[in-house]
Amino acid sequence: MRHRTSTRTRFSAWVGEVSVAGVVNAMSAFTPIGPDAVYSWLSGRTEPRLSTAAYIVRISDGRVTLEDIVRHREATKERGPPTEQNGSER
């Protein structure tokens, strides 16, 4: 199920710029992740492990920091559970 992320953070803006597929492809040089992991981070259900978050900082060329990732999780938790987007599944 795909979820809409209405909370705009530096992390979600960066993912929006490079796309979920772009994050998955760039991360493949360091660690295998799938699109579901990125969507889970965006929705705030989970956050990347510290080692994975460090790779995100690296592939973003510093546009995203560890603090940005933590702030994203906090911001998504504050707004509550994600909502379905158009009621469709991925």
C-alpha positions as CSV (number, residue, x, y, z in Angstrom):
1,M,0.0,0.0,0.0
2,R,1.4,3.4,-0.9
3,H,1.2,6.2,1.6
4,R,1.2,10.0,1.1
5,T,3.8,11.9,3.0
6,S,2.3,15.3,3.8
7,T,5.1,16.3,6.1
8,R,7.7,18.2,4.1
9,T,11.2,17.8,5.7
10,R,14.6,18.1,4.3
11,F,14.8,14.3,4.1
12,S,11.5,13.9,2.3
13,A,12.4,16.8,-0.1
14,W,15.6,15.1,-1.0
15,V,13.9,11.7,-1.6
16,G,11.4,13.6,-3.8
17,E,14.3,15.1,-5.8
18,V,16.1,11.8,-6.5
19,S,13.0,9.5,-6.3
20,V,12.6,6.3,-4.3
21,A,14.1,4.3,-7.1
22,G,17.1,6.7,-7.1
23,V,17.6,6.2,-3.4
24,V,17.4,2.4,-3.8
25,N,19.9,2.4,-6.7
26,A,22.4,4.7,-5.0
27,M,22.2,2.6,-1.8
28,S,22.9,-0.6,-3.6
29,A,26.5,0.3,-3.7
30,F,26.6,0.1,0.1
31,T,23.7,-2.1,1.3
32,P,20.7,-3.8,-0.3
33,I,17.4,-2.0,0.4
34,G,14.1,-2.1,-1.4
35,P,11.6,0.6,-2.2
36,D,9.4,-0.6,0.7
37,A,12.1,0.4,3.2
38,V,12.3,3.9,1.7
39,Y,8.5,4.3,1.8
40,S,8.5,3.1,5.4
41,W,11.0,5.7,6.3
42,L,9.0,8.4,4.5
43,S,5.8,7.4,6.3
44,G,7.6,7.4,9.7
45,R,6.7,3.7,10.4
46,T,10.5,3.0,10.7
47,E,13.8,4.8,10.4
48,P,17.0,3.6,8.8
49,R,19.6,2.0,11.0
50,L,22.5,4.2,11.9
51,S,24.8,2.6,9.4
52,T,22.1,3.0,6.6
53,A,21.5,6.6,7.7
54,A,25.2,7.3,7.3
55,Y,25.1,5.9,3.8
56,I,22.1,8.2,3.0
57,V,24.2,11.2,4.2
58,R,27.0,10.0,2.0
59,I,24.9,9.5,-1.2
60,S,23.2,12.8,-0.7
61,D,26.5,14.6,-0.7
62,G,25.6,16.1,2.7
63,R,22.3,17.6,1.6
64,V,20.7,15.4,4.2
65,T,22.3,15.0,7.6
66,L,21.7,12.4,10.4
67,E,19.8,15.1,12.2
68,D,17.5,15.6,9.2
69,I,16.7,11.9,9.2
70,V,15.9,12.0,12.9
71,R,13.8,15.2,12.5
72,H,11.9,13.6,9.7
73,R,10.9,10.6,11.9
74,E,9.9,13.0,14.7
75,A,7.8,15.2,12.4
76,T,6.0,12.2,10.9
77,K,5.2,10.8,14.4
78,E,3.8,14.1,15.4
79,R,1.3,14.2,12.5
80,G,-0.1,10.7,13.2
81,P,-0.5,7.6,11.0
82,P,-0.2,7.9,7.2
83,T,-3.2,8.0,5.0
84,E,-3.9,6.0,1.9
85,Q,-3.2,7.7,-1.4
86,N,-6.2,7.3,-3.7
87,G,-7.0,4.0,-2.0
88,S,-4.6,2.2,-4.3
89,E,-2.0,-0.4,-3.6
90,R,1.5,-0.4,-5.1
